[in-house]
Amino acid sequence: MIPDSWTIIGTGIVILIAIATSNYRLRNEIRSEIRDVRGEVKELRERMTRLETELRERMAKVEGLLEGLREAISGRHVA
């Protein structure tokens, strides 16, 4: 082989190594970001569940108060 061929082959190998290294780093960064997003989604789900529970409790209390108010307005006996 002539020296120019070796130069071309060497340059190709260097470019391939650079691309592979770049892909490896990007893949690791993406995995880290996905892990972070999954953690945030989990926290949001937990918070949403807690808020839904609180809302149900408050709505039940309001419904009870409204029922008592309806009975008081209609003249029925309130227990």
Secondary structure, 3 states (H helix, E strand, C coil): CCHHHHHHHHHHHHHHHHHHHHHHHHHHHHHHHHHHHHHHHHHHHHHHHHHHHHHHHHHHHHHHHHHHHHHHHHCCCCC
